């Protein structure tokens, strides 16, 4: 969670200064052509579960778990996931007594419909289980590239929410997780089975993904897909620049020959015409105006470009 540096009133506005963070997971997902590898999803899952556990330990539920609300750090903390946007967060228990809020129904949908839990769609008061179920949809979104209930058309927002709920409820877990390790189905079934005031077993959920990570032979090197993709893009740019360099040099040399011909008035090299004395021999180097080396100009230009 980003550190709050200052908050107060500025020009009749309430203001808050937080740590500067990097791109969101949604930004990085788009950067990686809207698909994350299993390794990246598992590296993220470990941190995401821990972040939500921390929020719950402070007696709050987030209620808007989605990729846009998770930002990577910058600099030395570039591999660290941060949670933002607590505008919809709510206390689910008394911080001192740990007395849980009561079960209620007929609640309006709070959060983002795409990642909302089934109980949230049904109008049930949210609790810890709903944050965890939403995280399951986020992870499957990263694995699949999209979720089956995306892009549904409806005349009104309520009708759209109803269609999303229907699709979410009628899509079997096995179908939703098809093509991916069984751990994702285990995670989703577990979170959906929790009772309203149950405390999720965060350690168990982390463990099933950590065991999968080890079984797949991955390394905890924090090399995410966007790290590799960025390196590949930079390498391609350097290779392209190197391939274009000979063409640029040839064009510059040709332009240099044209300038030389224009400067000598069409005379052959070594014979420059003086209006009063006729043709004269070229001066020795350093004795008059010199033509700039076109080759040297290209080399200097190439250096500046890097």
C-alpha positions in Angstrom: 0.0 0.0 0.0 1.5 3.4 -1.0 2.7 5.6 1.9 0.6 8.7 2.5 3.1 11.6 2.5 0.5 14.4 3.3 -3.2 15.1 3.4 -5.1 18.2 4.0 -7.0 21.1 2.4 -5.6 23.0 -0.6 -7.6 25.8 -2.3 -10.9 24.5 -0.9 -10.1 21.0 -2.1 -9.3 17.9 0.0 -5.9 16.6 -1.2 -3.7 13.6 -0.5 0.0 13.0 -1.5 1.0 9.4 -2.0 4.2 7.7 -3.1 4.7 7.8 -6.9 4.0 4.4 -8.4 4.5 2.8 -11.8 2.0 1.3 -14.3 -1.1 -0.7 -13.3 -1.4 -4.4 -14.1 -4.0 -3.4 -16.7 -1.4 -1.1 -18.4 1.2 -3.9 -18.3 -1.4 -6.4 -19.6 -2.0 -4.2 -22.6 1.7 -3.7 -23.1 2.1 -7.5 -23.3 -0.6 -7.9 -25.9 -3.2 -8.8 -23.4 -1.9 -12.2 -22.3 0.4 -13.1 -19.3 2.4 -16.3 -19.0 1.7 -18.7 -16.2 4.9 -17.7 -14.5 3.9 -14.0 -14.4 0.4 -14.9 -13.1 1.8 -17.0 -10.3 4.4 -14.4 -9.3 1.6 -11.8 -9.1 -0.8 -14.2 -7.4 1.6 -14.6 -4.4 1.8 -10.9 -3.9 -1.9 -10.2 -4.6 -3.1 -12.7 -2.0 -0.8 -11.1 0.5 -1.9 -7.6 -0.2 -5.6 -8.5 0.2 -4.8 -10.4 3.4 -3.1 -7.3 4.8 -6.1 -5.1 4.1 -8.4 -7.7 5.7 -6.1 -7.8 8.8 -6.8 -4.1 9.2 -10.5 -4.8 9.3 -11.3 -3.5 5.8 -12.5 -5.1 2.6 -11.5 -3.5 -0.7 -14.7 -4.2 -2.7 -13.2 -3.2 -6.1 -10.5 -5.8 -6.8 -9.4 -5.3 -10.5 -6.2 -5.0 -12.5 -6.4 -1.2 -12.6 -6.2 -1.0 -8.8 -2.9 -2.8 -8.6 0.2 -0.8 -9.5 3.8 -1.8 -9.7 6.4 0.2 -7.8 9.3 2.1 -9.4 13.1 2.0 -8.9 14.2 -0.5 -6.3 10.6 -1.4 -5.6 9.8 -2.0 -9.3 8.9 -5.7 -8.6 6.5 -4.9 -5.7 2.7 -4.8 -6.2 0.8 -2.0 -4.6 -2.9 -1.7 -3.9 -4.7 1.7 -4.6 -8.2 3.2 -4.7 -9.9 2.6 -1.3 -12.9 4.7 -2.3 -15.2 1.7 -2.0 -13.5 0.1 0.9 -15.6 -0.7 4.0 -15.0 -2.0 7.5 -16.3 -5.6 7.8 -15.7 -5.9 11.5 -15.0 -3.9 14.7 -11.2 -3.4 14.9 -11.2 -4.0 18.7 -13.8 -6.7 19.2 -13.6 -8.3 15.7 -17.4 -8.5 15.7 -18.4 -9.1 12.1 -20.9 -6.9 10.3 -24.3 -8.6 9.9 -25.4 -10.5 6.8 -27.7 -8.4 4.6 -29.4 -8.7 1.2 -30.9 -6.4 -1.4 -27.6 -4.4 -1.7 -26.7 -2.6 -4.9 -23.7 -3.8 -6.8 -20.6 -2.1 -5.5 -17.4 -2.4 -7.5 -16.7 -3.6 -11.1 -19.2 -6.0 -12.6 -16.6 -7.9 -14.6 -14.8 -9.1 -11.5 -17.6 -9.0 -8.9 -18.4 -12.1 -7.0 -21.6 -14.0 -7.6 -23.0 -13.1 -4.2 -22.3 -9.4 -5.0 -24.5 -9.8 -8.1 -27.2 -11.4 -6.0 -27.3 -8.4 -3.7 -25.6 -9.9 -0.7 -23.5 -7.7 1.7 -19.8 -8.1 0.8 -17.2 -9.7 3.1 -13.7 -11.1 2.8 -14.8 -14.0 0.6 -15.9 -11.6 -2.2 -12.5 -9.9 -2.4 -10.9 -13.3 -2.8 -13.4 -14.5 -5.4 -12.8 -11.3 -7.4 -9.1 -12.0 -7.3 -9.7 -15.4 -8.9 -11.4 -13.7 -11.8 -8.5 -11.3 -12.2 -6.0 -14.2 -12.4 -8.1 -16.0 -15.0 -8.5 -12.8 -16.9 -4.7 -12.6 -17.1 -4.4 -16.2 -18.1 -7.2 -16.3 -20.7 -6.9 -12.7 -22.1 -10.6 -12.1 -21.4 -13.5 -13.5 -19.4 -16.7 -15.1 -21.0 -19.0 -12.4 -19.7 -17.1 -9.5 -21.4 -18.7 -7.7 -24.3 -22.3 -8.6 -23.5 -24.8 -6.1 -24.9 -27.9 -4.8 -23.1 -30.2 -1.8 -23.2 -29.6 -0.7 -19.6 -26.9 -1.0 -17.1 -29.1 -3.2 -14.9 -29.8 -5.6 -17.8 -26.1 -5.8 -18.5 -25.3 -6.6 -14.9 -28.0 -9.3 -15.0 -26.6 -10.8 -18.2 -23.1 -10.8 -16.6 -24.4 -12.5 -13.5 -26.3 -15.1 -15.5 -23.2 -15.9 -17.6 -21.0 -16.0 -14.5 -23.4 -18.4 -12.7 -23.9 -20.7 -15.7 -20.2 -21.0 -16.7 -18.9 -24.1 -14.9 -15.5 -23.7 -13.2 -14.0 -26.4 -15.3 -15.0 -24.5 -18.5 -13.7 -21.2 -17.1 -10.4 -22.8 -16.1 -10.0 -25.1 -19.1 -6.5 -25.2 -20.5 -4.9 -24.0 -17.3 -3.6 -25.8 -14.2 -6.3 -27.2 -11.9 -5.1 -24.9 -9.1 -7.1 -22.1 -10.5 -10.3 -24.1 -10.3 -9.4 -25.2 -6.8 -8.9 -21.5 -5.8 -12.2 -20.4 -7.3 -14.2 -23.3 -5.8 -12.7 -22.6 -2.4 -13.5 -18.9 -2.4 -17.1 -19.6 -3.6 -17.6 -22.1 -0.8 -16.8 -19.7 2.0 -19.5 -18.5 4.3 -20.3 -14.9 4.8 -18.2 -14.4 7.9 -15.5 -17.0 7.2 -11.8 -16.0 7.3 -10.1 -17.1 4.1 -7.1 -19.4 4.5 -4.6 -17.1 2.8 -1.7 -19.4 3.5 -3.4 -22.3 1.9 -4.2 -20.3 -1.2 -0.7 -19.0 -1.5 0.7 -22.5 -1.0 -1.3 -24.1 -3.8 0.1 -21.5 -6.3 3.7 -21.7 -4.8 3.6 -25.5 -5.2 2.5 -25.1 -8.8 5.3 -22.6 -9.4 7.9 -25.0 -8.1 6.4 -28.0 -10.0 6.6 -26.0 -13.2 10.3 -25.3 -12.6 10.0 -21.6 -12.5 12.6 -19.3 -10.7 11.7 -16.6 -8.2 13.7 -14.1 -10.2 10.9 -11.5 -10.5 11.4 -11.5 -14.3 7.8 -10.7 -15.4 6.5 -10.8 -19.0 6.8 -7.0 -19.3 10.5 -7.2 -18.3 11.3 -9.6 -21.1 9.0 -7.9 -23.6 10.6 -4.5 -22.9 14.1 -6.0 -23.4 13.0 -7.6 -26.7 11.5 -4.3 -27.9 14.8 -2.5 -27.1 16.8 -5.2 -28.8 14.7 -4.9 -31.9 15.0 -1.1 -32.0 18.8 -1.4 -31.7 18.9 -4.0 -34.5 16.7 -1.9 -36.7 18.9 1.1 -36.1 22.0 -0.9 -37.0 20.4 -2.2 -40.2 19.5 1.3 -41.3 23.0 2.7 -40.6 24.6 1.6 -43.9 21.7 3.1 -45.9 22.0 6.4 -44.0 25.8 6.5 -44.6 25.3 5.8 -48.3 22.7 8.6 -48.6 25.0 11.0 -46.7 28.0 10.2 -48.9 25.9 10.7 -52.1 24.7 14.0 -50.7 28.3 14.9 -50.0 29.4 14.1 -53.6 26.6 16.4 -54.8 27.7 19.2 -52.6 31.3 18.8 -53.8 30.3 18.9 -57.4 28.3 22.1 -56.7 31.2 23.7 -54.9 33.6 23.1 -57.7 31.2 24.4 -60.4 31.2 21.1 -62.2 35.1 21.0 -62.6 37.0 17.8 -62.1 38.5 17.2 -58.7 41.8 18.9 -58.3 40.9 21.9 -60.7 39.0 24.8 -59.2 38.3 27.9 -61.4 39.3 31.4 -60.3 37.4 34.1 -62.3 40.5 36.3 -62.7 43.3 33.7 -63.1 41.5 30.7 -64.6 42.0 27.1 -63.4 44.2 26.8 -60.3 45.5 23.9 -58.3 43.7 23.1 -55.1 45.2 24.4 -51.9 47.0 22.2 -49.5 45.0 21.0 -46.4 44.7 23.8 -43.8 45.4 26.6 -46.3 41.8 27.5 -47.0 38.1 26.5 -46.6 37.7 22.7 -46.2 34.8 20.5 -47.1 33.4 18.6 -44.1 33.9 14.8 -44.3 30.5 13.3 -45.0 31.6 10.0 -43.4 32.6 11.7 -40.2 29.3 13.5 -40.1 27.3 10.2 -40.2 29.4 8.6 -37.5 28.8 11.6 -35.2 25.1 11.6 -36.0 24.9 7.9 -35.2 26.6 8.4 -31.8 24.2 11.2 -30.9 21.2 9.0 -31.8 22.3 6.4 -29.2 
